């Protein structure tokens, strides 16, 4: 009973905070996309763009399956895990 009351209170506070903006999440997403596109056009040189540099590097390492280069060494675990996941998925498809 207490948990239900607490969750309903939380929902009410959320409604008061967001108010009439029913597209609150969409607005946040559009702002993030705009920042990313701005960073992309500037070559990720600005300080707020640093968070995407790692994600881009990880994706490049996964795409090339590179675990030995100095750029990809710290992402080695993710590259290996992705390769194992792809192998498991391909084995599953072959069994079907």
N, C-alpha and C positions, 0 to 999 in steps of 0.2 A: 504494500500500500504506500509506503514511504517512497519507494523507488518510482512508482507511477506518478506520485505527486511531484517528485523532483524532476522527472523527465518532462512532465507537462509544464512545469515552471521554466525549464530550460528552453522548451519550444516557444513559450511566450516571450522570454527575453530575446530569443533569436528573431522573432517577429517584430519586436519593438526596435531592435538594432537595424535590421534590414529595411523595415518599413514597406513602403510602396514599391521599392525596387525589386521586382520579381525576377529580373535578369541579373541579379547581383553576381552570381558565379560566372555568368557569361561576360560581364563587364571586366571582371578580374582576368579571365582568360584572354580577352581581347587586348588588355593592357600588356600582358606578358608576351603575347605574340608580336605586338608592336615594338616592344623593347628588343626582342630577339631579332626581328627584321632590321631594326636600326643597328644593332650590333653586327649583324651579318654584312650590311653594306659598309660598315666601318672596319671590317676585318677583325672584329673581336678585340680591338685595341683598348677600349675604355675599361676602367676598373669594374663596372657593373656587369661586364661581359665575361668575366673570368669563370663564372659558374658553368658556362656552356662549353668552354674550351675542353675541359675534362671529358664531357659527354661526347663531344665530337671525336676526340682522340680514342676513347674507348670503342666507339663504333668503327673507326678506321682499323683498329687492331683486330676487332672481331671479324670485319670483312676480309682482311688479309690473313687471318689466322696466325698473326705474328705474336710470339711469346718471348722471343729472344732479343729483340732490339732494345736499345736503351729507352726509347720512347714508350714502348709497350710493356716493359718489365713490371711496372707497378700494377698493371691491369691483367697480369698473367692469369690470375684465378678466374676472372670473369671470362676471359677468352677460352680457357680450358672448359669451364662449366658450360659455356654456350656450345662448344664443339661436342661435348658429351650429350647435351640435350638434343642437338640436331641428329646425332647418331641414334639415340633412343627413338626419336620420332620417325626416322627413316626405317629402322628395324620394325617398328610397329606397323607402318604402312606396308612393308613387305610381307608381314604375316597375314595381313587382311587381304 
